Amino acid sequence: MIIANKQKYLDDLQNQFLKSDLPTLEVGDGVKIGVKIIEGTKERIQFYEGTIIAKKNSSVNTTITVRKILQGIGVERVFLIHSPKVNSIQVLRSSKVRRSKLYYLRNLRGKASRLKQRFK
């Protein structure tokens, strides 16, 4: 009984921090994420643009892994989408994929790494 009350309390606490204005994010989507960067006393928003290659759903701890190619080198970054550091998420394009994780894109280069666009 006490454990059930603790779990209910934790769920209520976590639900306070869920963002409600997020777009629907799918694996294969091209996204532009605005991240708050604090440098000294100044605060600015830096955008990170890439393709979602993985998504992990677990309430307030939902994460997406975004991959982009920077000067010929693949860079991946994991974002907590309900974090206060993530200012905005914008879906630029959707792609038709048949897998839940797109780790195979790590081995592809150039035109081979393109995904077929899905029109809504």
ChimeraX commands (.cxc) that place a marker at each C-alpha (Angstrom):
marker #1 position 0.00,0.00,0.00 radius 0.5
marker #1 position 2.78,2.42,0.89 radius 0.5
marker #1 position 4.67,1.48,-2.30 radius 0.5
marker #1 position 1.59,2.25,-4.42 radius 0.5
marker #1 position 1.32,5.69,-2.80 radius 0.5
marker #1 position 4.99,6.41,-3.47 radius 0.5
marker #1 position 4.60,5.40,-7.11 radius 0.5
marker #1 position 1.52,7.61,-7.50 radius 0.5
marker #1 position 3.40,10.51,-5.92 radius 0.5
marker #1 position 6.37,9.99,-8.27 radius 0.5
marker #1 position 4.08,9.82,-11.31 radius 0.5
marker #1 position 2.34,13.04,-10.30 radius 0.5
marker #1 position 5.68,14.74,-9.76 radius 0.5
marker #1 position 7.00,13.63,-13.16 radius 0.5
marker #1 position 3.83,14.69,-14.97 radius 0.5
marker #1 position 4.43,18.28,-13.85 radius 0.5
marker #1 position 7.58,18.40,-15.99 radius 0.5
marker #1 position 6.15,16.89,-19.21 radius 0.5
marker #1 position 6.03,19.33,-22.10 radius 0.5
marker #1 position 2.68,19.47,-23.85 radius 0.5
marker #1 position 3.66,21.51,-26.92 radius 0.5
marker #1 position 5.93,18.90,-28.55 radius 0.5
marker #1 position 5.34,17.75,-32.13 radius 0.5
marker #1 position 4.96,14.05,-32.84 radius 0.5
marker #1 position 8.49,12.75,-33.31 radius 0.5
marker #1 position 9.19,9.60,-35.30 radius 0.5
marker #1 position 12.39,7.81,-36.20 radius 0.5
marker #1 position 13.60,9.09,-39.57 radius 0.5
marker #1 position 12.34,12.65,-39.11 radius 0.5
marker #1 position 14.62,15.55,-39.94 radius 0.5
marker #1 position 14.49,17.89,-36.94 radius 0.5
marker #1 position 15.86,21.24,-35.85 radius 0.5
marker #1 position 16.35,21.42,-32.08 radius 0.5
marker #1 position 16.99,24.66,-30.22 radius 0.5
marker #1 position 19.22,24.07,-27.20 radius 0.5
marker #1 position 19.86,26.68,-24.50 radius 0.5
marker #1 position 23.58,27.35,-24.08 radius 0.5
marker #1 position 24.82,29.30,-21.06 radius 0.5
marker #1 position 28.20,31.00,-21.45 radius 0.5
marker #1 position 29.16,32.95,-18.36 radius 0.5
marker #1 position 26.26,35.29,-17.69 radius 0.5
marker #1 position 24.89,35.18,-21.23 radius 0.5
marker #1 position 22.31,32.73,-22.49 radius 0.5
marker #1 position 21.67,31.90,-26.13 radius 0.5
marker #1 position 19.93,29.29,-28.26 radius 0.5
marker #1 position 22.01,27.06,-30.52 radius 0.5
marker #1 position 20.26,24.97,-33.16 radius 0.5
marker #1 position 21.16,21.35,-33.88 radius 0.5
marker #1 position 19.78,19.95,-37.12 radius 0.5
marker #1 position 19.82,16.28,-38.09 radius 0.5
marker #1 position 17.93,13.01,-38.47 radius 0.5
marker #1 position 16.38,11.07,-35.59 radius 0.5
marker #1 position 17.98,7.61,-35.64 radius 0.5
marker #1 position 16.63,6.31,-32.31 radius 0.5
marker #1 position 13.88,7.08,-29.85 radius 0.5
marker #1 position 13.38,5.79,-26.31 radius 0.5
marker #1 position 10.01,6.39,-24.65 radius 0.5
marker #1 position 9.80,6.43,-20.88 radius 0.5
marker #1 position 7.62,9.29,-19.66 radius 0.5
marker #1 position 9.71,12.25,-18.54 radius 0.5
marker #1 position 12.95,10.49,-19.54 radius 0.5
marker #1 position 12.04,10.23,-23.25 radius 0.5
marker #1 position 15.15,10.63,-25.38 radius 0.5
marker #1 position 15.90,10.96,-29.08 radius 0.5
marker #1 position 19.25,10.38,-30.76 radius 0.5
marker #1 position 19.91,12.86,-33.57 radius 0.5
marker #1 position 22.63,12.30,-36.17 radius 0.5
marker #1 position 24.13,14.86,-38.51 radius 0.5
marker #1 position 27.15,14.98,-40.77 radius 0.5
marker #1 position 29.58,17.77,-39.87 radius 0.5
marker #1 position 32.54,18.29,-42.23 radius 0.5
marker #1 position 32.35,14.68,-43.39 radius 0.5
marker #1 position 32.22,13.22,-39.87 radius 0.5
marker #1 position 29.04,11.77,-38.33 radius 0.5
marker #1 position 28.04,13.40,-35.05 radius 0.5
marker #1 position 25.32,11.96,-32.80 radius 0.5
marker #1 position 23.74,13.61,-29.83 radius 0.5
marker #1 position 21.13,12.35,-27.37 radius 0.5
marker #1 position 18.46,14.82,-26.22 radius 0.5
marker #1 position 16.06,14.57,-23.28 radius 0.5
marker #1 position 13.05,16.10,-25.01 radius 0.5
marker #1 position 11.33,17.17,-21.76 radius 0.5
marker #1 position 14.49,18.89,-20.47 radius 0.5
marker #1 position 14.36,22.64,-19.77 radius 0.5
marker #1 position 17.55,22.98,-21.86 radius 0.5
marker #1 position 15.63,21.96,-25.00 radius 0.5
marker #1 position 13.91,25.17,-26.05 radius 0.5
marker #1 position 12.19,24.11,-29.27 radius 0.5
marker #1 position 11.81,21.13,-31.58 radius 0.5
marker #1 position 10.74,21.61,-35.17 radius 0.5
marker #1 position 10.12,18.74,-37.62 radius 0.5
marker #1 position 11.52,19.73,-41.02 radius 0.5
marker #1 position 10.76,16.56,-42.96 radius 0.5
marker #1 position 9.46,13.06,-42.38 radius 0.5
marker #1 position 10.92,9.92,-43.89 radius 0.5
marker #1 position 9.49,6.52,-44.71 radius 0.5
marker #1 position 11.34,3.96,-42.57 radius 0.5
marker #1 position 10.65,0.35,-41.66 radius 0.5
marker #1 position 12.88,0.05,-38.60 radius 0.5
marker #1 position 12.71,1.43,-35.08 radius 0.5
marker #1 position 16.44,2.19,-34.93 radius 0.5
marker #1 position 18.42,3.52,-37.89 radius 0.5
marker #1 position 21.89,2.58,-36.70 radius 0.5
marker #1 position 22.73,1.28,-40.18 radius 0.5
marker #1 position 23.06,4.93,-41.31 radius 0.5
marker #1 position 26.37,5.04,-39.44 radius 0.5
marker #1 position 27.95,2.85,-42.15 radius 0.5
marker #1 position 26.52,4.73,-45.15 radius 0.5
marker #1 position 28.07,7.75,-46.86 radius 0.5
marker #1 position 26.78,10.41,-49.23 radius 0.5
marker #1 position 23.71,9.71,-51.31 radius 0.5
marker #1 position 23.39,6.19,-49.91 radius 0.5
marker #1 position 22.41,7.62,-46.53 radius 0.5
marker #1 position 19.35,9.46,-47.86 radius 0.5
marker #1 position 15.91,8.39,-46.66 radius 0.5
marker #1 position 12.78,8.40,-48.80 radius 0.5
marker #1 position 10.53,11.32,-47.88 radius 0.5
marker #1 position 7.03,10.73,-46.52 radius 0.5
marker #1 position 4.40,13.33,-47.33 radius 0.5
marker #1 position 1.64,13.82,-44.79 radius 0.5
marker link #1:1,2 radius 0.2
marker link #1:2,3 radius 0.2
marker link #1:3,4 radius 0.2
marker link #1:4,5 radius 0.2
marker link #1:5,6 radius 0.2
marker link #1:6,7 radius 0.2
marker link #1:7,8 radius 0.2
marker link #1:8,9 radius 0.2
marker link #1:9,10 radius 0.2
marker link #1:10,11 radius 0.2
marker link #1:11,12 radius 0.2
marker link #1:12,13 radius 0.2
marker link #1:13,14 radius 0.2
marker link #1:14,15 radius 0.2
marker link #1:15,16 radius 0.2
marker link #1:16,17 radius 0.2
marker link #1:17,18 radius 0.2
marker link #1:18,19 radius 0.2
marker link #1:19,20 radius 0.2
marker link #1:20,21 radius 0.2
marker link #1:21,22 radius 0.2
marker link #1:22,23 radius 0.2
marker link #1:23,24 radius 0.2
marker link #1:24,25 radius 0.2
marker link #1:25,26 radius 0.2
marker link #1:26,27 radius 0.2
marker link #1:27,28 radius 0.2
marker link #1:28,29 radius 0.2
marker link #1:29,30 radius 0.2
marker link #1:30,31 radius 0.2
marker link #1:31,32 radius 0.2
marker link #1:32,33 radius 0.2
marker link #1:33,34 radius 0.2
marker link #1:34,35 radius 0.2
marker link #1:35,36 radius 0.2
marker link #1:36,37 radius 0.2
marker link #1:37,38 radius 0.2
marker link #1:38,39 radius 0.2
marker link #1:39,40 radius 0.2
marker link #1:40,41 radius 0.2
marker link #1:41,42 radius 0.2
marker link #1:42,43 radius 0.2
marker link #1:43,44 radius 0.2
marker link #1:44,45 radius 0.2
marker link #1:45,46 radius 0.2
marker link #1:46,47 radius 0.2
marker link #1:47,48 radius 0.2
marker link #1:48,49 radius 0.2
marker link #1:49,50 radius 0.2
marker link #1:50,51 radius 0.2
marker link #1:51,52 radius 0.2
marker link #1:52,53 radius 0.2
marker link #1:53,54 radius 0.2
marker link #1:54,55 radius 0.2
marker link #1:55,56 radius 0.2
marker link #1:56,57 radius 0.2
marker link #1:57,58 radius 0.2
marker link #1:58,59 radius 0.2
marker link #1:59,60 radius 0.2
marker link #1:60,61 radius 0.2
marker link #1:61,62 radius 0.2
marker link #1:62,63 radius 0.2
marker link #1:63,64 radius 0.2
marker link #1:64,65 radius 0.2
marker link #1:65,66 radius 0.2
marker link #1:66,67 radius 0.2
marker link #1:67,68 radius 0.2
marker link #1:68,69 radius 0.2
marker link #1:69,70 radius 0.2
marker link #1:70,71 radius 0.2
marker link #1:71,72 radius 0.2
marker link #1:72,73 radius 0.2
marker link #1:73,74 radius 0.2
marker link #1:74,75 radius 0.2
marker link #1:75,76 radius 0.2
marker link #1:76,77 radius 0.2
marker link #1:77,78 radius 0.2
marker link #1:78,79 radius 0.2
marker link #1:79,80 radius 0.2
marker link #1:80,81 radius 0.2
marker link #1:81,82 radius 0.2
marker link #1:82,83 radius 0.2
marker link #1:83,84 radius 0.2
marker link #1:84,85 radius 0.2
marker link #1:85,86 radius 0.2
marker link #1:86,87 radius 0.2
marker link #1:87,88 radius 0.2
marker link #1:88,89 radius 0.2
marker link #1:89,90 radius 0.2
marker link #1:90,91 radius 0.2
marker link #1:91,92 radius 0.2
marker link #1:92,93 radius 0.2
marker link #1:93,94 radius 0.2
marker link #1:94,95 radius 0.2
marker link #1:95,96 radius 0.2
marker link #1:96,97 radius 0.2
marker link #1:97,98 radius 0.2
marker link #1:98,99 radius 0.2
marker link #1:99,100 radius 0.2
marker link #1:100,101 radius 0.2
marker link #1:101,102 radius 0.2
marker link #1:102,103 radius 0.2
marker link #1:103,104 radius 0.2
marker link #1:104,105 radius 0.2
marker link #1:105,106 radius 0.2
marker link #1:106,107 radius 0.2
marker link #1:107,108 radius 0.2
marker link #1:108,109 radius 0.2
marker link #1:109,110 radius 0.2
marker link #1:110,111 radius 0.2
marker link #1:111,112 radius 0.2
marker link #1:112,113 radius 0.2
marker link #1:113,114 radius 0.2
marker link #1:114,115 radius 0.2
marker link #1:115,116 radius 0.2
marker link #1:116,117 radius 0.2
marker link #1:117,118 radius 0.2
marker link #1:118,119 radius 0.2
marker link #1:119,120 radius 0.2
view
